[in-house]
Amino acid sequence: MCGFVGKFGFPDDGIIEAGKTIYHRGPDMNNFTKGVDWSVAFHRLSILDLSIEGMQPFEYDNVKVFMNGEIYNYIELKERHVSEFTCRTGCDVEIIPFLYRKYGMNFLNHLNGMFSMVIIDEKMNKKYLVKDRYGKKPLYYFKSKKDLFFSSEIKALKFLKNPEVDLENVHINLISNFIIPPLTPYKGLFSLLPGHYLDCNNDKFEEINWYTPKIEDAKINEENIKKEFEKLVDDSIKFRLRSDVPLGIFLSGGLDSNFLLKKLISKNKKILALICNISDK
């Protein structure tokens, strides 16, 4: 988990103070970066490449990227493009600016991960806010005249803009215990939809759906279904075990967490030892 707060518009030093409200998201490193018409405060929680070299933003050919989340298939992406791009760190975010420059916004279809990200293309004067396929990583925005404010948490935007409470949305939350994106409890403050990106170019803000899954019917016998399911689960666990810090698992007592724990124990004894140490304490 990392965190960012920023503005597309005339650089605003108030972003630094707003960033302090979400310091808890990334206590390992922090910085403030700005350009001609943008500014971002970023707080890093180090997971891959714990050195200062892993600090964001990452840049390639005048493309800057800030990201909260994790790209699970970053090793495969680096290997696939090794003849075109040389990585200098072990961070999963480093290859993102290169992929954007090579594929445009279609690069998102090459990613396996959970993320919210800020893309600033200074060469083409383009800016984007992006959310992963299922919206696992938060990203909120507030439009003010020609400027756009954005953050990983609402509290940073409240610090900057003090938005008015939307009573209708609050009622929705009280009735359903949930507010469906893009709604939030505040007027004019929105949550970016899952599988969408916000095109913030030429004073226009257009939300575009980049993830359109293709669902096809297929006849598969029960044994093959079981084998394919096992393979998918094993692959997903393998990707998520990539880390330069110790790993743990939260047990809720439900079917899913216990199933994953069994898989982890069968494949990696260190995971079991870690869980035992935590439980002892």
Residue pairs with C-beta under 8 A, 6 or more apart in sequence:
1 25
1 26
1 45
1 68
2 25
2 26
2 42
2 43
2 44
2 45
2 56
2 67
2 68
2 69
2 152
3 19
3 22
3 23
3 24
3 25
3 26
3 42
3 43
3 68
3 151
3 152
3 153
4 19
4 40
4 41
4 42
4 43
4 66
4 68
4 118
4 150
4 151
4 152
5 15
5 18
5 19
5 21
5 22
5 40
5 41
5 149
5 150
5 151
5 152
5 153
5 156
5 157
5 160
6 15
6 38
6 39
6 40
6 41
6 66
6 118
6 149
6 150
6 151
7 15
7 38
7 39
7 40
7 147
7 148
7 149
7 150
7 160
8 37
8 38
8 127
8 147
8 148
8 150
8 200
9 37
9 38
9 146
9 147
9 148
10 37
10 147
11 34
11 35
11 36
11 37
11 38
11 39
12 39
13 39
14 160
15 32
15 39
15 40
15 41
15 160
16 32
16 41
17 159
18 41
18 151
18 156
18 157
18 159
18 160
19 30
19 32
19 41
19 42
19 43
19 156
21 153
21 155
21 156
21 159
22 43
22 151
22 152
22 153
22 155
22 156
23 30
23 43
25 43
25 45
25 68
25 152
25 153
26 42
26 43
26 44
26 45
27 43
27 45
28 44
28 45
28 46
28 50
29 43
29 44
29 46
29 52
29 55
30 41
30 42
30 43
30 44
31 41
31 42
31 55
32 39
32 40
32 41
32 42
33 39
33 40
33 42
33 57
33 64
34 40
35 64
35 120
35 122
36 122
38 120
38 127
40 57
40 66
40 118
42 56
42 57
42 66
44 54
44 55
44 56
46 54
46 244
46 245
47 70
47 243
47 244
47 245
48 54
48 70
48 74
48 90
48 91
48 92
48 242
48 243
48 244
49 89
49 90
49 91
49 244
50 244
50 245
51 89
53 88
53 89
53 91
54 89
54 90
54 91
56 65
56 66
56 67
56 93
57 64
57 65
57 66
57 120
58 64
58 65
58 91
58 93
58 94
58 96
58 97
59 65
59 97
60 85
60 97
60 98
60 101
61 97
61 98
61 101
61 123
62 121
62 122
62 123
63 97
63 100
63 101
63 119
63 120
63 121
63 122
63 123
64 97
64 119
64 120
64 122
65 93
65 96
65 97
65 100
65 117
65 118
65 119
65 120
66 117
66 118
67 93
67 96
67 115
67 116
67 117
67 118
68 115
68 116
68 117
68 137
68 138
68 139
68 152
69 113
69 114
69 115
69 116
69 117
69 132
69 136
69 137
70 92
70 113
70 114
70 115
71 77
71 92
71 93
71 95
71 96
71 111
71 112
71 113
71 115
72 92
72 112
72 113
72 236
72 239
72 240
72 242
73 111
73 112
73 113
73 239
74 91
74 92
74 93
74 94
74 95
74 113
75 242
77 95
77 99
77 110
77 111
78 85
78 87
78 95
81 95
81 98
81 99
81 102
84 98
84 102
85 95
85 98
87 94
87 95
88 94
90 244
92 113
92 242
96 107
96 117
97 119
99 107
99 110
99 111
100 107
100 119
100 121
103 110
105 128
105 197
105 208
105 210
108 130
108 197
108 210
108 211
109 210
111 132
112 239
113 132
114 132
114 134
114 136
114 137
115 130
115 131
115 132
115 137
116 129
116 130
116 131
116 132
116 137
116 138
116 139
116 152
116 192
117 129
117 130
118 127
118 128
118 129
118 130
118 150
119 126
119 127
119 128
119 129
119 130
120 126
120 127
121 127
125 201
126 199
126 201
127 200
127 201
128 197
128 198
128 199
128 200
129 139
129 141
129 150
129 192
129 197
129 198
129 200
130 139
130 192
130 196
130 197
130 198
130 210
131 137
131 139
131 192
131 193
131 194
131 195
131 196
131 197
132 194
132 195
133 194
133 195
133 211
133 213
134 194
134 195
135 181
135 192
135 193
135 194
135 195
137 152
138 152
138 153
138 191
139 150
139 151
139 152
139 191
139 192
140 150
140 151
140 152
140 153
140 154
140 157
140 184
140 189
140 190
140 191
140 192
141 148
141 149
141 150
141 151
141 157
141 189
141 190
141 192
141 198
142 148
142 149
142 150
142 157
142 160
142 161
142 163
142 188
142 189
142 190
143 149
143 188
143 205
144 161
146 203
148 198
148 200
148 205
149 157
149 160
149 161
150 157
151 157
154 184
154 185
154 186
154 189
157 163
157 189
158 186
161 189
163 186
163 187
163 188
163 189
164 186
164 187
164 188
165 185
165 186
165 187
166 183
166 184
166 185
166 186
166 187
169 179
169 183
169 184
169 185
169 186
170 185
172 179
172 180
172 183
173 179
173 185
179 185
181 190
181 191
181 192
181 193
181 194
182 190
182 191
182 192
182 193
182 207
183 190
183 191
184 190
184 191
192 198
192 207
193 207
193 209
194 211
195 209
195 210
195 211
195 212
196 207
196 208
196 209
196 210
196 211
197 207
197 208
197 210
198 205
198 206
198 207
198 208
199 205
199 206
199 207
199 208
220 228
233 263
234 263
234 267
237 260
237 263
237 264
237 267
241 247
241 268
241 271
246 274
247 271
247 274
248 274
248 275
248 278
249 257
249 260
249 261
249 264
249 271
249 275
250 257
251 257
251 258
251 261
261 275
264 271
264 272
265 271
265 272
